[in-house]
Structure formats: C-alpha cells, structure tokens
Amino acid sequence: MEQGNPNRADVLFLVGGAPAPAWNSAEAKAFTRIVLMFDGRDPGAVDVARAAWKDAKAAGHEVTYWKESPTGKWEKQG
C-alpha cells in the first residue's frame, strides 16, 4: 500500500489483504469511508475482517456489513 493520500481521496478501498490504517489515526479519520473487501469463503480473511470491524467500532467509527446475495445483489446485514 502506498503511504499518504496525495490525491486527497475521500474513500479508501482495502483489497487483497491490504491492512487498514490504525483506526484512531489521523490517516483513517481523513477518509469519509473505508471499504474493506474480503473473500467470505476464506476463514483467514473473515477473521481479519471481524477484527477490523471490532477495532473500527471500538474507535468510534460507524460500521456496516454488506454481503452479496446469491442473485448478485449487495444487501446490508444486521
């Protein structure tokens, strides 16, 4: 992952196991949204995503979880 945000992006997409910035950091707070995409069929990726969810929530971020349905639609869970 490149460091910094030279183009002042509002959204950070984390894919392929890219680590999230520290949730309490100025780097994380500079984004309007951080999207963590992971393979729900990979138990290791699910564990990492769950830990990220817990850490982001503990840091005071609003967190949501979306899951792809069998028909290919994205549905908000919980």
N, C-alpha and C positions, 0 to 999 in steps of 0.2 A: 504494500500500500504506500502510495506517495504521501509524504508528510505535507501538512499545511492544506490550505484551501485557496489556491491562487486565483481562481475564477469566482470566488465568493458564492459557491453553490449553496442552496438552501436545504437540499436533500442529499443525504449520504446513503448510497446503496452498498451493503456489505454482502458479497457473494463469494462462493468458493472457499469458505472458512476464514475470510478476512476478519481480523479481530476488531471489535468495537473500541472506540476511544474510551478512556475512563469516563464513566457516566457523570461524575461530578466535575469533570474538567471543563474549562472554557471552550476547548475544541468541540466537545459534544454539545454544549449549550449554544454554540454558534449556528447549529443546524435547526431548521424548523422541524425536520423529520429525519429519523434514521431508520432505514429499512433493512432488516436482516432477513435474507433469503437463504433457506436451507432445504435439504432433501429430507422430508419427513420419514423416508424409508430407511434412513441411516441412523442407527441408535446413537452413535457418537455425535452426529450433527444435532440431533434432538436434545441431547444432554447439554451441549454448548448453548443452544438456543434457550433452553429453560434457565440456565444460569444467567444468560444475558437479560432475559425477562425479569428475573428476580432482582438482579443488580440495578437495572434501569428503574424499576418500580421503587426500590429502596432509595434511589437517588432523587425521587420525586417526579420522575417523568411519567406522562400518561402513556400507557402501553396498550396495544391491541394485538390480537392474533387473527390472521386471516388464513383460511385453508381452501385449497382448490377442491371443488366438488367433483364427483365422477363425470359430470357433464362439462367440466372445464370452467365453470363459473367460480369466482372468488367470493367466499362467504365469511363474514365476520363471525367469530366463535365467541361463545360465552357472553 
